[in-house]
Amino acid sequence: MKIKVLVIDDSALIRSVLREIINSQPDMEVVGVAPDPIVAREMIRQLNPDVLTLDVEMPKMDGLDFLEKLMRLRPMPVVMVSSLTEKGSEITMRALELGAVDFVSKPKMSIQSGMFEYADLIAEKIRTAAKARIRAKVSAQAGEVSRAPMPSLGAYASSEKLIIIGASTGGTEAIKEFLMQMPPDCPGILIVQHMPEGFTRSFAQRLDTLCAISVKESAGGERVLPGHAYLAPGHSHLLLVRSGANYMTQLDKSPPVNRHRPSVDVLFRSAAQNAGKNAVGVILTGMGKDGAVGMLEMKEAGAHNFAQDEETCVVYGMPREAVIVGGVHEVGALNDLPKMVLDFVAARGTRAVRV
């Protein structure tokens, strides 16, 4: 059975292009198009689509207002169609907080030709969204539900330990939940989240305002410090390297790995090579297998690795692949992972390992 898609966009051109792209795929079809959320509400009731594509900025009703109501009253998979502007990226971050599964950005140049170049990406996002685990959102404003950080590590804090995180679809919220529980003296953290250039900076800035730790988009060449998290920029791989006694960040523009730049495998592999047993790996929700082989290399180098469980993943792809190849020591629910990781760091890895 084909995936039924409802396209919501105020641009007739975008509606037409998306319809053509989606209908050209053998496993999906556009069952309706709407110029605004007001029209879309009735079409959702009539057509019962599997996935929505939703423009971020629209007249009559703001896309975010519509999304908030939709995820509270009739939760369903939504892929946002976002503009590559600073405002567009900030709105997109908010949309992900409200429950959108993923987003695709509109091309900057010729929209029609550019969208067709994005055809495979759009189709992949819709397929992933159709399989995603969607939960109803409570009426409280997303992002304002604070989770207190864990107690300080105190005497157990070690500047040698590092937390290395990889995520993809659903990862923006998972990373936020994880980092909001980190105390100010937690180990230095390096993160790869699959996200295009222009959006990673907004994501890092958003996290920095919510967390007890400092979060920034990595510029490369930073000394990795406790209580700081460094997010790979959308244009480069992020690597962990050593400079004397210090851990440092390094950016690399070599070709994509597993179709991604930044790639989780690249980060994990660099942690295996340069941190060994001082690294703690964490793989979170995401489609595909990026990070699985790198996590196994981390394990073989002496690192201790954690994976998010299927129940709390939006898409149980990357964690499952890491478990299958044997790279994971412990699996836990998203809410439990921060404490599990910090407990391990505090115990300096002396407790029994659960496989």
Sequence and secondary structure as in RCSB ss.txt:
>XXXX:A:sequence
MKIKVLVIDDSALIRSVLREIINSQPDMEVVGVAPDPIVAREMIRQLNPDVLTLDVEMPKMDGLDFLEKLMRLRP
MPVVMVSSLTEKGSEITMRALELGAVDFVSKPKMSIQSGMFEYADLIAEKIRTAAKARIRAKVSAQAGEVSRAPM
PSLGAYASSEKLIIIGASTGGTEAIKEFLMQMPPDCPGILIVQHMPEGFTRSFAQRLDTLCAISVKESAGGERVL
PGHAYLAPGHSHLLLVRSGANYMTQLDKSPPVNRHRPSVDVLFRSAAQNAGKNAVGVILTGMGKDGAVGMLEMKE
AGAHNFAQDEETCVVYGMPREAVIVGGVHEVGALNDLPKMVLDFVAARGTRAVRV
>XXXX:A:secstr
  EEEEEE S HHHHHHHHHHHHTSTTEEEEEEESSHHHHHHHHHHH  SEEEEESS SSS HHHHHHHHHHHS 
  EEEEE SSHHHHHHHHHHHHHT  EEEE  SS HHHHHHHTHHHHHHHHHHHHH       SS TT S     
   GGG  TT EEEEEE TTHHHHHHHHHHT  TT  EEEEEE   TTTHHHHHHHHHHH SSEEEE  SS B  
TTEEEE  TTSEEEEEEETTEEEEEEE    BTTBSS HHHHHHHHHHHTGGGEEEEE SBSS TTHHHHHHHHH
TT EEEEE TTT SSBSHHHHHHHTT  SEEE TTTHHHHHHHHHHTTT S    
